[in-house]
C-alpha cells in the first residue's frame, strides 16, 4: 500500500533513517517536506539499501547535506537522483541537493 512520510524534523534522517537496514518504496509512496538539521532530510542511510519502484518519490526535503537522500556506504538500487534542473527522477526537488553518497 502507499505510504506518505511528511512534515518531520530530526538531526539525521528526518523522513526515514534506514541505518544499516533496507527500505523498499513502491506504489505512489512519498517522503516529502521533512527537515534534518544535519544530513538526510528525506532519508539517511549508513551501509543500508534503498530501492524505489512504481511512482514512489522523495521530494521537497531539506538538510545541510543530502536533502533527499544521504548515504554513508550501502547501496542505492538504481538511477534515482536528479541533477538540477531535471525533475524526472524519483529523488528530486530537495534542498540543497538530491543525493549525497560517501
LOPA-628693 format. One line per 4 residues: number of its first residue (from 1); their letters; for each residue z, x, y of N, C-alpha, C. Coordinates in nm, 3 decimals, always signed. Each point is the difference from the previous one (the first is absolute). Example, Ala and Ser with C-alpha at 12.3 -4.5 7.8 and 13.67 -1.06 7.14 Angstrom:
% residues 2
1 = as = +0.780/+1.319/-0.569/+0.000/-0.089/+0.119/+0.000/+0.090/+0.120 ~ -0.072/-0.035/+0.105/+0.006/+0.082/+0.119/+0.073/-0.077/+0.109
//
This chain:
% residues 102
1 = xxxx = +0.000/+0.084/-0.119/+0.000/-0.084/+0.119/+0.000/+0.087/+0.124 ~ -0.030/-0.059/+0.114/-0.009/+0.073/+0.126/+0.139/+0.018/+0.059 ~ +0.018/+0.114/+0.065/+0.127/+0.036/+0.060/-0.025/+0.050/+0.140 ~ +0.088/-0.036/+0.093/-0.009/+0.051/+0.136/+0.133/+0.066/+0.036
5 = xxxx = -0.006/+0.128/+0.038/+0.118/+0.075/+0.043/-0.023/+0.033/+0.146 ~ +0.083/-0.055/+0.088/-0.027/+0.016/+0.143/+0.127/-0.002/+0.084 ~ -0.012/+0.057/+0.121/+0.105/-0.003/+0.103/+0.130/+0.066/-0.045 ~ -0.011/+0.115/-0.067/+0.119/+0.074/-0.042/+0.011/+0.129/+0.080
9 = xxxx = +0.121/+0.053/+0.012/+0.028/+0.126/+0.067/+0.080/+0.089/-0.094 ~ -0.034/+0.131/-0.002/+0.073/+0.096/-0.083/-0.030/+0.141/+0.050 ~ +0.072/+0.098/-0.051/-0.028/+0.139/+0.032/-0.131/+0.042/-0.068 ~ -0.011/-0.021/-0.132/-0.120/+0.031/-0.079/-0.038/-0.124/-0.081
13 = xxxx = -0.130/-0.021/-0.019/-0.045/-0.108/-0.087/+0.050/-0.136/+0.041 ~ -0.030/-0.040/+0.122/+0.052/-0.127/+0.052/-0.050/-0.121/-0.078 ~ -0.124/+0.004/-0.046/-0.052/-0.109/-0.083/+0.045/+0.016/-0.144 ~ -0.038/+0.112/-0.061/+0.036/+0.031/-0.138/+0.022/+0.150/-0.013
17 = xxxx = +0.110/+0.040/-0.063/+0.024/+0.140/-0.032/-0.020/+0.015/-0.151 ~ -0.116/+0.053/-0.040/-0.032/+0.013/-0.142/+0.091/+0.102/-0.068 ~ +0.041/+0.103/+0.074/+0.073/+0.110/-0.062/-0.092/+0.069/-0.098 ~ +0.045/+0.021/-0.123/-0.083/+0.062/-0.103/-0.058/-0.105/-0.095
21 = xxxx = +0.005/-0.126/+0.039/-0.048/-0.109/-0.084/-0.146/-0.032/+0.023 ~ -0.039/-0.122/-0.034/-0.138/-0.046/+0.010/-0.004/-0.134/+0.072 ~ -0.096/-0.015/+0.093/-0.024/-0.127/+0.066/-0.144/-0.039/-0.025 ~ -0.022/-0.119/-0.056/-0.133/-0.054/-0.021/-0.011/-0.126/+0.084
25 = xxxx = -0.093/+0.001/+0.097/-0.022/-0.116/+0.086/-0.129/-0.069/-0.042 ~ +0.000/-0.132/-0.004/-0.119/-0.074/-0.037/-0.010/-0.130/+0.075 ~ -0.101/-0.080/-0.033/-0.020/-0.128/+0.068/-0.020/+0.021/+0.147 ~ +0.067/-0.082/+0.082/-0.006/+0.019/+0.145/+0.137/+0.041/+0.053
29 = xxxx = +0.074/+0.075/-0.080/+0.130/+0.051/+0.043/-0.017/+0.087/+0.123 ~ +0.102/+0.001/+0.087/-0.008/+0.078/+0.123/+0.136/+0.060/+0.036 ~ -0.005/+0.122/+0.049/+0.117/+0.067/+0.057/-0.038/+0.024/+0.145 ~ +0.068/-0.069/+0.093/-0.044/+0.005/+0.139/+0.116/-0.015/+0.099
33 = xxxx = -0.022/+0.056/+0.119/+0.093/-0.011/+0.112/+0.141/+0.049/-0.033 ~ +0.008/+0.116/-0.069/+0.127/+0.065/-0.029/+0.010/+0.127/+0.084 ~ +0.122/+0.045/+0.028/+0.020/+0.118/+0.084/+0.100/+0.096/-0.063 ~ -0.043/+0.126/-0.019/+0.089/+0.106/-0.047/+0.021/+0.099/+0.115
37 = xxxx = +0.124/+0.043/+0.019/+0.027/+0.096/+0.108/-0.048/+0.140/-0.037 ~ -0.023/+0.027/-0.128/-0.052/+0.130/-0.041/-0.135/-0.014/-0.070 ~ -0.004/-0.023/-0.131/-0.128/-0.001/-0.073/-0.019/-0.128/-0.081 ~ -0.127/-0.035/-0.022/-0.034/-0.113/-0.087/+0.037/-0.135/+0.056
41 = xxxx = -0.063/-0.038/+0.110/+0.027/-0.132/+0.057/-0.025/-0.111/-0.101 ~ -0.113/+0.006/-0.068/-0.032/-0.099/-0.104/+0.058/+0.039/-0.134 ~ -0.036/+0.122/-0.046/+0.041/+0.048/-0.132/+0.033/+0.148/+0.007 ~ +0.110/+0.041/-0.062/+0.026/+0.142/-0.019/+0.011/+0.027/-0.150
45 = xxxx = -0.042/+0.121/-0.038/-0.002/+0.037/-0.141/+0.035/+0.148/-0.014 ~ +0.086/+0.030/-0.095/+0.035/+0.138/-0.031/-0.029/+0.021/-0.148 ~ -0.121/+0.050/-0.028/-0.050/+0.019/-0.137/-0.023/-0.133/-0.072 ~ -0.028/-0.105/+0.075/-0.029/-0.131/-0.059/-0.149/-0.025/-0.011
49 = xxxx = -0.034/-0.122/-0.041/-0.139/-0.039/-0.019/-0.026/-0.134/+0.070 ~ -0.110/-0.006/+0.077/-0.041/-0.123/+0.067/-0.139/-0.037/-0.047 ~ -0.016/-0.127/-0.042/-0.130/-0.054/-0.038/-0.019/-0.132/+0.073 ~ -0.116/-0.018/+0.063/-0.028/-0.122/+0.076/-0.127/-0.064/-0.054
53 = xxxx = +0.006/-0.130/-0.031/-0.115/-0.073/-0.049/-0.017/-0.130/+0.075 ~ -0.103/-0.075/-0.034/-0.026/-0.128/+0.065/-0.022/+0.019/+0.148 ~ +0.056/-0.091/+0.079/-0.011/+0.012/+0.146/+0.134/+0.038/+0.061 ~ +0.087/+0.062/-0.079/+0.131/+0.043/+0.049/-0.018/+0.100/+0.114
57 = xxxx = +0.098/+0.004/+0.091/-0.013/+0.087/+0.117/+0.136/+0.050/+0.050 ~ -0.008/+0.112/+0.071/+0.115/+0.059/+0.069/-0.047/+0.020/+0.143 ~ +0.053/-0.078/+0.094/-0.053/+0.004/+0.137/+0.106/-0.027/+0.105 ~ -0.025/+0.052/+0.121/+0.084/-0.020/+0.117/+0.145/+0.040/-0.022
61 = xxxx = +0.020/+0.115/-0.066/+0.132/+0.059/-0.017/+0.010/+0.121/+0.091 ~ +0.123/+0.043/+0.031/+0.022/+0.110/+0.093/+0.104/+0.096/-0.054 ~ -0.023/+0.130/+0.022/+0.096/+0.104/-0.035/-0.032/+0.124/+0.082 ~ +0.086/+0.100/-0.005/-0.029/+0.126/+0.066/-0.117/+0.069/-0.069
65 = xxxx = -0.006/-0.012/-0.133/-0.109/+0.057/-0.079/-0.026/-0.092/-0.119 ~ -0.128/-0.018/-0.034/-0.034/-0.089/-0.111/+0.033/-0.144/+0.029 ~ -0.055/-0.051/+0.108/+0.028/-0.139/+0.039/-0.028/-0.100/-0.110 ~ -0.108/+0.019/-0.073/-0.033/-0.089/-0.111/+0.060/+0.047/-0.131
69 = xxxx = -0.026/+0.128/-0.033/+0.044/+0.055/-0.129/+0.033/+0.148/+0.017 ~ +0.119/+0.038/-0.041/+0.043/+0.139/+0.003/+0.029/+0.044/-0.143 ~ -0.067/+0.105/-0.046/+0.019/+0.048/-0.137/+0.037/+0.147/+0.000 ~ +0.112/+0.031/-0.061/+0.040/+0.139/-0.024/-0.015/+0.022/-0.150
73 = xxxx = -0.119/+0.047/-0.041/-0.032/+0.011/-0.142/-0.046/-0.134/-0.053 ~ -0.020/-0.010/-0.129/-0.038/-0.126/-0.062/-0.149/-0.025/+0.000 ~ -0.037/-0.127/-0.024/-0.140/-0.038/-0.018/-0.035/-0.121/+0.084 ~ -0.112/+0.011/+0.072/-0.057/-0.114/+0.070/-0.122/-0.039/-0.081
77 = xxxx = +0.005/-0.119/-0.063/-0.097/-0.038/-0.102/-0.142/-0.031/+0.042 ~ -0.043/+0.030/+0.122/-0.137/-0.029/+0.039/-0.027/+0.039/+0.143 ~ -0.116/-0.040/+0.052/-0.042/+0.029/+0.137/+0.049/-0.114/+0.089 ~ +0.127/+0.007/+0.038/+0.064/-0.113/+0.067/+0.016/+0.014/+0.151
81 = xxxx = -0.011/+0.119/+0.053/+0.038/+0.024/+0.140/-0.118/+0.000/+0.095 ~ +0.018/-0.067/+0.113/-0.102/-0.002/+0.103/+0.013/+0.122/+0.090 ~ -0.112/+0.046/+0.049/-0.001/+0.102/+0.104/-0.050/-0.073/+0.123 ~ +0.088/-0.010/+0.101/-0.029/-0.080/+0.120/-0.139/+0.031/+0.051
85 = xxxx = -0.075/-0.098/+0.049/+0.039/-0.140/+0.017/-0.038/-0.090/-0.117 ~ -0.034/+0.057/-0.116/-0.036/-0.084/-0.116/+0.116/-0.091/-0.040 ~ -0.032/-0.121/-0.036/+0.104/-0.095/-0.042/-0.037/-0.069/-0.131 ~ -0.079/+0.070/-0.082/-0.048/-0.061/-0.123/+0.078/+0.044/-0.124
89 = xxxx = +0.109/+0.070/+0.019/+0.081/+0.047/-0.112/+0.128/-0.082/-0.011 ~ +0.064/-0.002/-0.116/+0.124/-0.077/-0.015/+0.114/+0.049/+0.089 ~ +0.007/+0.131/+0.026/+0.103/+0.053/+0.091/-0.068/+0.028/+0.132 ~ +0.034/-0.081/+0.101/-0.074/+0.005/+0.127/+0.086/-0.048/+0.117
93 = xxxx = -0.040/+0.038/+0.120/+0.059/-0.049/+0.125/+0.150/+0.024/+0.008 ~ +0.044/+0.120/-0.043/+0.141/+0.038/+0.008/+0.017/+0.106/+0.108 ~ +0.121/+0.017/+0.051/+0.027/+0.092/+0.109/+0.101/+0.105/-0.044 ~ -0.019/+0.128/+0.024/-0.114/+0.062/+0.070/-0.117/+0.030/-0.093
97 = xxxx = +0.018/-0.019/-0.132/-0.106/+0.033/-0.094/+0.014/-0.090/-0.122 ~ -0.104/-0.005/-0.081/+0.005/-0.085/-0.119/+0.067/+0.067/-0.118 ~ -0.037/+0.126/-0.028/+0.054/+0.068/-0.117/+0.031/+0.146/+0.030 ~ +0.113/+0.045/-0.050/+0.037/+0.142/+0.006/+0.042/+0.039/-0.141
101 = xx = -0.064/+0.103/-0.054/+0.033/+0.048/-0.134/+0.031/+0.149/+0.007 ~ +0.113/+0.038/-0.055/+0.041/+0.141/-0.002/-0.023/+0.059/-0.137
//
